[in-house]
Amino acid sequence: MNIKPIRSDQDLQAAFRRLEAIFQAEDETPEADEREVLVTLVEAYENKHYDFGPADPVEAIKFRMEQQGLTARDLERYIGPSGRVSEVLNRKRRLSLRMVKRLHDGLKIPYESLLAEAH
């Protein structure tokens, strides 16, 4: 693991590329540890350099999907069957607390974004 601080948008993009490569790493492996550290560094950099404010839950999910190259099918493990994922992404169903916890734990989406009022 060769981790260094994220000091520029170029460093941020490199961190995203590495995260894409190790995103599916098994828990309790060196790659999973690296993923956890990189996510923390990315969040710290973004919080310092970008004033996103709390996004609404759907936008937060879509943003993370874009960052990590995820599809709606990838969200099934956090939200439930494909119909439920579609309802959430189309704002026809609100997130349950269980979904919020799974999205936070699995995709590291901040609770404040997942629990924010939708716009």
N, C-alpha and C positions, 0 to 999 in steps of 0.2 A: 504494500500500500504506500503510494507516494502522494500524500496529501499536502497541499499548500494553501495559504489563504487566497481567497478570491478578491482581487484588487481592481479588476476591470471587467467590462462587458465581454472582452475576449476570454478572460479567465472563466467567466460565467458560462459562456458557450462551451468551453472545453469541459467544464464540470457537467453540463447537460449531456454532452456526448458520452462521457464516462458513465453517467447514471443510466443512460439508455443501454449500455453494454452490460451493466450489472444489475439492472432492475429486477430481473426474475431470480436473483441469487437465493439459494436456500438459506433459511434462517440459521444463525449460529455458525456462519462460515466467514472467512476473512472478507469476501466480497460483500456479504450482508453488513458487516461492520463498516466497510468503506462506504457503502450506500447510505447508511445512517449518518455518518460524519459528513458526507457530501451534501445531503439534504439539509442538515443543520447549517452548513456554510452558505449554501445557496439562499436559504431563508434569511440568514443574517445579512448577507449582501443586499438582497432585494429590499429588506426592511430599511436598510440604511440609505439606499440610493433611489428607491422608487416609492412614492407615496401612493400606494394602491388604495389605502383605506380598506375597510372590510368589504369584500365583494359580496354580491348576493350568492347564495349557495350554488345555483346552477352555473353561474359564471366562474366560480372558483373551481368547480369540477371540470368544466370545459377547458379552463386555463391549464389545469394539471394534465388533462388528457393531451392537449396540444404539446405541452412541455415534454411529456414522456412518450408521445406517439401511441397513445392508447385508443382503442376503439370502444364502442358501446358494449361490445361483448366482453371486453376486459373488465368492465365495471360490474358484471353480474356477481362476482365473488363478494362485492361490497354492498350492492344494492338489492340484488335478487334476480329473478328471472328477467329475460329480455323485455317483456312487456312492462315490467315495473321500471326498468332502466329508461325505457322510452318515455314513460309517463313523467318521470323525474326530470329528464332532460328537456321535455316539452312543457314543463311547468304545470302539469296536470295532477301531480302528486307531490306532496311535501315530503321532505326527508324525515324518517323516524329517528329517534335517538339512537337506535341500534345501527342504522345506516350511517349516521354521523360518526359514531365511534369507529366503525369499520373503515370509513373513508379517511378519517384522521389517522388511525393506526396503520392502515395499509398504504395510503398515498401521501401521507404527511400533509394533508390539507389542514390549515389552522382551524381550530374550533370556531374562532371568531368569525371566519368566513362562512363556515357551514351553518352556523346558527344565526347569521345576520338576516335581517328582513329582506325579502326578495324585492327587487325594484319593479 
